[in-house]
Amino acid sequence: MFRPDYPIRTARLLLRPLQPSDAEAVHAYQSRADVCRYIPFEPRTLDEVRKRLASPDRSRSTLEEPGQALLLAVVRAAGDVLVGDVMLAWTSEEHRSGEIGYVFHPDHHGNGYATEAAAALLRVGFEGLGLHRIIARVDARNRASADVLRRMVEKKLLGEKTG
């Protein structure tokens, strides 16, 4: 079983398991068509968000086997504001691989939070879970998300673990 030391801290952010009490903050961006147009779900009602966050799979703080994912709230440490959420999925034990994903409230775009949070997830995946390869999928029309990944590649944060 793998359990990160929560909260996962970055220079400006805290990453922690999503909680039922996060429903209204999550709904504030997951209910928006402009947010959901590039991700694999339609805008959600507050009731749908509440039901999802009440599910143990949506508030998982540990990974026990491939196929499971950590879904974490991204909280701006200054002010304790939930700005988005990120996902680290363990996709294969044999290939020691995983996947990351992220979604942020548009009010917080342009601050580097997605890059900072995704870089923290890569550290957790490579150093904590012992993965060798972590991928991210992006809709080709989503330039902002592609730019996050591009910046990570430029900083040599995304890709295969070497050594």
Backbone hydrogen bonds, N-H to C=O, Kabsch-Sander energy under -0.5 kcal/mol:
donor,donor_aa,acceptor,acceptor_aa,energy
2,F,63,L,-2.8
6,Y,4,P,-0.9
8,I,15,L,-2.8
9,R,7,P,-0.6
10,T,13,L,-2.4
14,L,75,V,-2.5
15,L,8,I,-2.6
16,R,73,A,-1.7
18,L,71,L,-1.8
22,D,19,Q,-2.4
23,A,20,P,-1.6
26,V,22,D,-2.7
27,H,23,A,-2.9
28,A,24,E,-1.5
29,Y,26,V,-1.3
30,Q,26,V,-2.9
31,S,27,H,-1.5
32,R,29,Y,-1.4
35,V,32,R,-0.6
36,C,32,R,-2.3
37,R,33,A,-1.3
38,Y,35,V,-0.7
39,I,36,C,-1.2
41,F,39,I,-1.2
44,R,30,Q,-2.2
49,V,45,T,-2.3
50,R,46,L,-2.6
51,K,47,D,-2.4
52,R,48,E,-2.3
53,L,49,V,-2.6
54,A,50,R,-1.4
55,S,51,K,-0.6
55,S,52,R,-1.0
58,R,55,S,-1.4
59,S,55,S,-0.8
63,L,2,F,-2.7
67,G,90,W,-3.8
68,Q,65,E,-1.4
70,L,88,L,-2.8
71,L,69,A,-0.6
72,L,70,L,-0.6
72,L,86,V,-2.9
73,A,16,R,-3.2
74,V,84,G,-3.0
75,V,14,L,-2.9
75,V,73,A,-0.6
76,R,81,V,-3.6
77,A,12,R,-2.5
77,A,75,V,-0.6
78,A,12,R,-0.5
79,G,77,A,-0.9
80,D,76,R,-0.7
80,D,77,A,-0.8
81,V,76,R,-1.4
82,L,80,D,-0.5
83,V,74,V,-2.9
83,V,81,V,-0.6
84,G,74,V,-1.1
85,D,103,V,-2.8
86,V,72,L,-2.5
87,M,101,G,-2.4
88,L,70,L,-2.2
89,A,99,E,-3.1
90,W,68,Q,-2.7
91,T,89,A,-0.8
91,T,97,S,-1.4
92,S,97,S,-1.8
97,S,92,S,-1.8
98,G,133,R,-2.1
99,E,89,A,-2.0
100,I,135,I,-2.6
101,G,87,M,-1.7
103,V,85,D,-2.3
105,H,83,V,-2.7
108,H,105,H,-2.5
109,H,106,P,-1.4
111,N,108,H,-0.8
116,E,112,G,-2.3
117,A,113,Y,-2.9
118,A,114,A,-2.7
119,A,115,T,-2.2
120,A,116,E,-1.6
121,L,117,A,-2.0
122,L,118,A,-2.2
123,R,119,A,-1.9
124,V,120,A,-2.2
125,G,121,L,-2.9
126,F,122,L,-3.2
127,E,123,R,-2.3
128,G,123,R,-1.0
128,G,124,V,-0.9
129,L,124,V,-2.2
131,L,125,G,-2.7
132,H,96,R,-3.7
133,R,96,R,-1.7
134,I,159,G,-0.9
135,I,98,G,-2.4
137,R,100,I,-0.5
142,N,139,D,-2.5
143,R,141,R,-1.6
146,A,142,N,-2.2
147,D,143,R,-2.4
148,V,144,A,-1.6
149,L,145,S,-1.8
150,R,146,A,-2.6
151,R,147,D,-2.6
152,M,148,V,-1.8
153,V,149,L,-2.4
154,E,150,R,-2.6
155,K,151,R,-1.8
156,K,153,V,-1.7
157,L,152,M,-3.7
158,L,152,M,-0.7
161,K,132,H,-2.5
